[in-house]
Amino acid sequence: MERGFVTHRTMAEPRFLDPTLDPNGRRPGWCYMGHPETANNGPIGLGRFSTLRSWLSQWSIDDSNADGLNCAAHISKPALVVENEADDAVPQPHPAMMFNALGSQDKTMHVIAGATHYYKEQPEHLNQVATILTDWMASRKLIDF
């Protein structure tokens, strides 16, 4: 029988407090959910509610079904990776690692200087990423204007 439970402190990420870990342009002592201590002790967060099976898949290194880099190697379709240079959620090396792991021959990567994870109060960066996405898709005839 599956039973649900809450896992506390799932937002305990050292990068949120120490900007020397995987440095990028992110704001020190901050994360995409606000102040890290508040996010870590609050009622919401990444993977806060689980079942026994989903906990093993998400949090157990030995039992997880998640392997993004291995899965990326099997992608053969056109791929676009966007790295937000001041991302306060995704660690700096991850976008490049994903890009390098992609099996696609048609892959593109863009870095948006100064952009945070959700582009909060950054309409110029949001417009920039929207243009990158639509231009990339249009150039591959994935959308029609």
C-alpha positions as CSV (number, residue, x, y, z in Angstrom):
1,M,0.0,0.0,0.0
2,E,1.3,3.4,-0.9
3,R,1.2,6.0,1.8
4,G,2.0,9.7,1.5
5,F,4.3,11.6,3.7
6,V,6.0,15.0,4.0
7,T,9.8,15.3,3.8
8,H,11.0,18.5,5.6
9,R,13.9,20.7,4.5
10,T,14.1,19.6,0.9
11,M,15.4,23.1,-0.1
12,A,18.7,22.6,1.8
13,E,21.0,23.6,-1.1
14,P,24.5,24.9,-0.2
15,R,24.7,26.8,-3.5
16,F,21.9,29.1,-2.3
17,L,24.1,30.3,0.6
18,D,27.6,30.0,-0.8
19,P,28.1,31.8,-4.2
20,T,31.6,30.2,-4.6
21,L,29.9,26.8,-5.2
22,D,29.3,26.6,-9.0
23,P,29.6,30.4,-9.2
24,N,27.3,32.4,-11.6
25,G,25.6,35.7,-11.4
26,R,23.0,34.7,-8.8
27,R,22.3,36.8,-5.7
28,P,24.1,35.3,-2.7
29,G,21.9,34.1,0.2
30,W,18.8,33.9,-2.1
31,C,17.0,31.2,-4.2
32,Y,14.2,31.1,-6.6
33,M,11.7,30.7,-3.7
34,G,13.2,33.6,-1.7
35,H,15.3,33.5,1.4
36,P,16.8,29.9,1.6
37,E,16.1,29.4,5.3
38,T,12.4,30.4,4.8
39,A,12.1,28.2,1.7
40,N,13.8,25.3,3.5
41,N,11.5,25.5,6.6
42,G,8.3,26.5,4.8
43,P,5.2,24.4,3.9
44,I,6.1,24.1,0.2
45,G,9.2,23.1,-1.6
46,L,10.8,20.7,-4.1
47,G,9.5,17.1,-3.6
48,R,8.0,18.0,-0.2
49,F,5.1,15.5,-0.6
50,S,6.0,11.9,-1.5
51,T,5.0,8.3,-1.5
52,L,7.5,5.6,-0.6
53,R,8.0,4.7,-4.2
54,S,8.3,8.3,-5.4
55,W,10.7,9.1,-2.6
56,L,13.1,6.3,-3.7
57,S,12.9,7.5,-7.3
58,Q,13.5,11.1,-6.5
59,W,15.8,11.2,-3.5
60,S,17.7,7.9,-3.4
61,I,20.9,7.9,-5.4
62,D,21.0,4.1,-5.4
63,D,17.3,3.6,-6.5
64,S,16.5,6.7,-8.5
65,N,15.1,6.2,-12.0
66,A,16.2,9.7,-13.0
67,D,19.4,10.2,-15.0
68,G,19.1,13.3,-17.1
69,L,22.5,13.0,-18.8
70,N,22.0,9.4,-19.8
71,C,18.5,10.2,-21.1
72,A,19.9,13.3,-23.0
73,A,22.3,11.0,-24.9
74,H,19.2,9.3,-26.4
75,I,17.7,12.5,-27.8
76,S,18.1,12.7,-31.5
77,K,15.7,15.5,-32.3
78,P,16.7,19.2,-32.5
79,A,17.4,20.5,-29.0
80,L,17.7,24.0,-27.5
81,V,19.3,24.6,-24.1
82,V,19.0,28.0,-22.4
83,E,21.2,28.8,-19.5
84,N,20.1,31.8,-17.3
85,E,23.5,33.2,-16.2
86,A,22.1,34.4,-12.8
87,D,19.9,31.3,-12.3
88,D,19.0,30.9,-8.6
89,A,17.6,27.4,-9.0
90,V,19.6,25.5,-11.6
91,P,23.3,25.0,-10.7
92,Q,25.6,26.7,-13.2
93,P,27.3,23.6,-14.8
94,H,24.0,21.7,-15.4
95,P,22.9,23.4,-18.7
96,A,26.3,22.9,-20.3
97,M,26.4,19.3,-19.0
98,M,23.0,18.7,-20.6
99,F,24.0,20.3,-23.8
100,N,27.2,18.3,-24.1
101,A,25.3,15.0,-23.3
102,L,22.7,15.6,-26.0
103,G,22.8,13.0,-28.7
104,S,21.2,15.4,-31.3
105,Q,23.3,16.6,-34.2
106,D,21.2,19.7,-34.2
107,K,21.7,21.3,-30.8
108,T,21.9,25.0,-29.8
109,M,22.8,26.6,-26.5
110,H,22.2,30.2,-25.5
111,V,23.3,32.0,-22.3
112,I,21.2,34.9,-21.1
113,A,23.4,37.2,-19.1
114,G,21.8,38.4,-15.8
115,A,18.7,36.2,-16.1
116,T,17.3,34.5,-13.0
117,H,15.3,31.3,-13.0
118,Y,11.8,32.7,-13.4
119,Y,12.7,36.1,-14.9
120,K,11.0,37.8,-12.0
121,E,11.0,41.5,-12.6
122,Q,13.2,41.0,-15.7
123,P,10.9,41.6,-18.6
124,E,13.8,42.4,-20.9
125,H,15.3,38.9,-20.2
126,L,11.9,37.3,-20.6
127,N,11.5,39.0,-24.0
128,Q,15.0,37.9,-25.0
129,V,14.3,34.2,-24.2
130,A,10.9,34.4,-25.9
131,T,12.6,35.7,-29.1
132,I,15.3,33.0,-28.8
133,L,12.7,30.3,-28.5
134,T,10.4,31.5,-31.3
135,D,13.3,32.2,-33.7
136,W,14.9,28.8,-33.0
137,M,11.5,27.0,-33.5
138,A,10.7,29.0,-36.7
139,S,14.1,28.3,-38.2
140,R,13.4,24.6,-37.9
141,K,9.8,25.0,-39.1
142,L,8.4,23.8,-35.8
143,I,6.1,26.8,-35.6
144,D,4.5,29.0,-38.3
145,F,4.0,32.8,-38.0
